[in-house]
Amino acid sequence: MRPTGDPPPATDRPHVWLEPSDTPSDAVVVLLHGGPERGFRQAPRWGAPYLRMLPFGRVVRERSGDRIAVVRVRHRHNGWNGRRETTAVEATHVLDRIAAQAPGVPVGLLGHSLGGRTAVRVAGHPCVRSVVGLAPWLPPGEDPTPLRGRETLLVHGTRDLVCDPAETEQFVAAATAAGIDVRLERLAGVGHLMVRHARLWHELAAEHLVRTLLDQTPGATDNDF
């Protein structure tokens, strides 16, 4: 996670793409890609962090019978950037838009690396029901409070050399101490990029999201986000 780019005057809204579907949707999953700890450059359309999330959206749609709409986020200012919390601000814009255009529809957040921290930080948004963090970046002191009342799964490989799995363990311990239920799946011998056992990463995320979002869902929506 190295510094890149120069600070912008203000955080802009991210690029948002709703995967086309022939059927109405009962829920929404928002894909949040990874990025640098500090950086204000636009995430490239063909960049690996963005592309890495696309198979997750496909598997979620397959496992849900196309009942879950998938929204891809591509950040304009691709970094956390200290107190700016840039990607979290952009993700909140997306959630506000979904809540306005599809009120009452439950939302799941699916984030990798920096996107995992982004998902945790914005999980307190009223429309969010479920969260999945994949190899999440959860530095010491990250507050688990936004996850209260959310169905949460964290998946981390034991050989991750980018985001320390020990920090994820500490985060889960802090959440448990605060009375917040967070499920942790440890993948032995697996690194950060989710290449080894890729299908397992996809299936774990999709199973959690389908189960938690489609249970007791009030009804279908066919909104264009």
C-alpha positions in Angstrom: 0.0 0.0 0.0 2.1 2.9 -1.3 1.2 6.5 -1.7 0.1 7.4 -5.3 -1.3 10.6 -6.9 -2.0 14.1 -5.6 -4.9 15.2 -3.3 -8.0 16.3 -5.1 -10.0 19.4 -4.1 -12.9 17.2 -2.9 -14.1 13.6 -3.0 -16.1 12.8 -6.1 -18.8 10.2 -6.7 -17.6 6.9 -7.9 -18.4 5.1 -11.2 -21.4 2.8 -10.6 -22.4 0.0 -12.9 -25.5 -2.2 -12.4 -25.1 -5.6 -14.1 -28.0 -6.1 -16.5 -30.6 -8.6 -15.5 -33.8 -9.9 -17.1 -35.6 -10.4 -13.8 -36.6 -8.2 -10.9 -34.3 -8.3 -7.9 -35.1 -8.9 -4.2 -31.8 -7.5 -2.9 -28.6 -5.7 -4.0 -25.0 -6.6 -3.5 -22.4 -3.8 -3.9 -18.9 -4.8 -5.0 -16.0 -2.8 -3.4 -12.6 -3.4 -4.9 -9.2 -2.9 -3.3 -6.7 -0.2 -3.7 -3.7 1.7 -2.1 -3.8 3.0 1.5 -3.2 6.5 0.0 -4.1 7.5 -3.5 -6.3 9.9 -5.4 -6.0 8.5 -8.9 -9.0 7.1 -10.6 -9.2 3.3 -10.4 -8.7 2.0 -13.9 -11.5 0.1 -15.7 -9.1 -2.8 -16.5 -7.2 -2.7 -13.2 -6.7 -6.0 -11.4 -8.4 -4.9 -8.1 -11.6 -3.9 -10.0 -11.6 -7.0 -12.3 -11.0 -9.3 -9.4 -14.4 -8.6 -8.0 -16.4 -9.4 -11.2 -16.5 -13.2 -10.8 -17.9 -12.7 -7.3 -20.9 -10.8 -8.8 -21.4 -13.5 -11.3 -21.5 -16.2 -8.7 -23.9 -14.2 -6.5 -26.3 -13.9 -9.3 -26.0 -17.6 -10.2 -26.5 -18.8 -6.7 -29.5 -16.4 -6.1 -31.2 -17.4 -9.3 -30.7 -13.8 -10.5 -32.7 -12.5 -7.5 -29.9 -10.3 -6.3 -28.8 -7.3 -8.3 -25.1 -6.6 -8.5 -23.7 -3.1 -8.4 -20.0 -2.6 -9.3 -18.2 0.4 -7.8 -15.1 1.8 -9.4 -13.6 4.5 -7.3 -12.7 7.9 -8.7 -10.2 8.5 -5.8 -8.8 5.2 -5.1 -7.4 5.2 -1.6 -8.4 5.5 2.1 -6.3 8.7 2.6 -6.3 8.9 6.4 -9.0 11.0 7.9 -10.5 11.7 4.5 -11.7 8.0 4.4 -12.2 8.6 0.6 -13.5 5.2 -0.4 -15.9 5.1 2.5 -17.3 8.5 1.5 -17.7 7.3 -2.1 -19.4 4.1 -1.0 -21.8 6.0 1.2 -22.8 8.0 -2.0 -23.7 4.6 -3.6 -25.7 3.4 -0.6 -27.6 6.7 -0.4 -28.5 6.3 -4.1 -29.7 2.7 -3.7 -31.8 3.6 -0.6 -33.4 6.5 -2.5 -34.2 4.5 -5.6 -35.0 1.2 -4.0 -36.3 1.9 -0.5 -36.6 -1.1 1.8 -34.5 -3.3 -0.4 -31.7 -5.1 1.6 -28.1 -4.5 0.6 -25.1 -6.6 1.0 -21.5 -5.3 0.9 -18.7 -7.4 -0.6 -15.3 -5.9 -0.3 -11.7 -7.1 -0.9 -8.7 -5.7 0.9 -9.2 -1.9 1.2 -12.7 -2.6 0.0 -13.1 -4.8 3.1 -12.3 -1.9 5.3 -14.6 0.3 3.3 -17.4 -2.2 3.7 -16.9 -2.4 7.5 -16.8 1.4 7.8 -20.1 2.0 5.9 -22.0 -1.1 7.2 -24.0 1.1 9.6 -25.9 2.6 6.7 -29.7 1.8 7.3 -30.0 -0.2 4.0 -27.2 -2.6 4.8 -28.1 -6.1 6.1 -25.1 -8.2 5.2 -21.3 -7.7 4.9 -18.5 -9.9 3.5 -14.9 -8.8 3.9 -12.3 -10.7 1.8 -8.7 -10.5 3.0 -9.8 -7.2 4.6 -7.4 -4.5 5.6 -8.4 -3.9 9.3 -5.6 -2.1 11.0 -5.5 -1.9 14.8 -8.2 0.3 16.3 -10.7 -0.2 13.5 -14.1 0.1 15.1 -16.4 -2.9 14.7 -19.5 -0.9 15.9 -20.9 -0.4 12.3 -21.3 -4.2 12.1 -23.8 -4.4 15.0 -26.9 -6.1 13.8 -25.4 -6.9 10.4 -24.7 -10.5 9.2 -21.0 -10.4 8.8 -18.4 -12.8 7.3 -14.7 -12.2 7.1 -12.5 -14.5 5.0 -8.7 -14.4 5.3 -5.9 -16.5 4.1 -3.2 -17.5 6.6 -0.4 -16.6 4.2 -1.6 -13.1 3.3 1.5 -10.9 3.2 -0.4 -7.7 2.3 -3.1 -7.5 4.9 -2.1 -9.2 8.1 -4.5 -12.0 9.1 -3.5 -11.4 12.7 -5.1 -8.0 12.6 -8.3 -9.5 11.3 -8.2 -11.9 14.3 -7.8 -9.0 16.6 -10.7 -7.2 15.0 -13.0 -10.2 15.4 -11.9 -10.5 19.1 -12.7 -6.8 19.6 -16.1 -7.3 17.9 -16.9 -10.3 20.1 -15.9 -8.4 23.2 -18.4 -5.7 22.2 -21.2 -8.2 21.7 -21.0 -8.1 17.9 -21.3 -11.3 16.0 -18.7 -11.7 13.2 -17.9 -15.0 11.6 -14.3 -15.6 10.5 -13.3 -18.2 7.9 -9.5 -18.9 7.8 -8.1 -20.4 4.6 -4.9 -22.3 5.3 -2.0 -21.5 3.1 -3.8 -18.9 1.0 -2.5 -15.5 0.1 -4.0 -12.0 -0.5 -4.9 -12.1 -4.2 -7.6 -14.9 -3.9 -6.0 -16.8 -6.8 -5.5 -20.1 -4.9 -8.8 -21.8 -4.3 -10.6 -18.9 -6.1 -13.8 -20.8 -6.4 -13.9 -21.3 -2.6 -13.6 -17.6 -2.1 -16.5 -17.1 -4.5 -18.7 -19.7 -3.0 -18.1 -18.6 0.6 -19.1 -15.1 -0.2 -22.1 -16.0 -2.4 -23.5 -18.5 0.1 -23.4 -15.9 2.9 -24.9 -13.1 0.9 -27.7 -15.2 -0.7 -28.6 -16.7 2.7 -28.7 -13.5 4.6 -30.2 -11.2 2.0 -33.0 -13.4 0.6 -34.3 -14.7 3.9 -37.4 -12.7 4.8 -37.0 -10.3 1.9 -40.2 -8.2 1.6 -40.5 -8.2 -2.2 -39.0 -7.7 -5.6 -37.8 -4.4 -7.1 -36.7 -3.6 -10.6 -34.9 -0.3 -10.1 -32.1 1.2 -12.2 -29.4 2.3 -9.9 
